[in-house]
Amino acid sequence: MEQGEVSLSEREFSRIKNRVYSVAGISLSDAKRTLVVSRLSKIVRSLGLSSFDAYVDYLEKGAKTEDGQAFVNALTTNLTRFWREDHHFDHLRDHVAQLIADKPRGSRLRIWSAGCSTGQEPYTIGMDLLSALPELKRWDFKILGTDIDTAVLAKAASGTYPESELSGLSPQRARLIEKPVDGMIRVPDAVRNLVSFKPLNLMQQWPVKGPFDAIFCRNVAIYFDKPTQGAVFGRFNSLLAPEAFLYIGHSENLGSGGEGFKLVGKTIYQNRAKPQKREAA
């Protein structure tokens, strides 16, 4: 055991699994035991507590809001990058181009990145669409990025990243990001101004307004059990515009939440609802 780590009994591990499931919907497998010890030990020590039992007791009996949030932040996983699973962005580009063709200039376009982590996904959406469809500058175009982890949202809002984030990007895509300064790159203001970041727990109320023309929720549901996955995807359906799209992770499926969707591409689902026809005057 590393310096500063706290020993974890089976009962304590069970209590932690139950706690993170109840507050965040995250289903921890037994394989995550080492991760729990390494990520939570420092917090337990910093609070002056002697055991994980004492820590869970503290969380359950009037912990400060920030301490409850720190528990969730420590147990979330935040792997992301620019243009991850880029076939989704190819599809979104075609979808938005069709909306532009069908709707008048200045129309409303809303896209939600749920589980946005450190922000690369919503920023990719903005950079990709603005570069391909510059007429969007004359639209009411906004992107919402949400995550349960407040620490990653703070990083996302800064819009700055290590230069290493450019690794693997084509020269055309890399040019969309401002040149590195002191080893850091920066998302252009025109894109940053499109994106709003807000904390949101998918297990609680969603203070968001639809309809959305697209929702990205990729590699988030893999941390949920099947009933939770179905419930979340079903809620997304109710917030999508008719015939709008949901993009999920490569290893995910909608399960019981798929009733309102049809599969139209690799991990791309379309809302089955049809637009209402306007009655003749």
Secondary structure, 3 states (H helix, E strand, C coil): CCCCCCCCCHHHHHHHHHHHHHHHCCCCCHHHHHHHHHHHHHHHHHCCCCCHHHHHHHHHCCCCHHHHHHHHHHHCCCCCCCCCCCHHHHHHHHHHHHHHHHCCCCCEEEEEEECCCCCHHHHHHHHHHHHHCHHHHHCEEEEEEEECCHHHHHHHHHCEEEHHHHCCCCHHHHCCCEEEECCEEECCHHHHCCEEEEECCCCCCCCCCCCEEEEEECCCHHHCCHHHHHHHHHHHHHHEEEEEEEEECCCCCCHHHCCCEEEEECCEEEECCCCCCCCCC
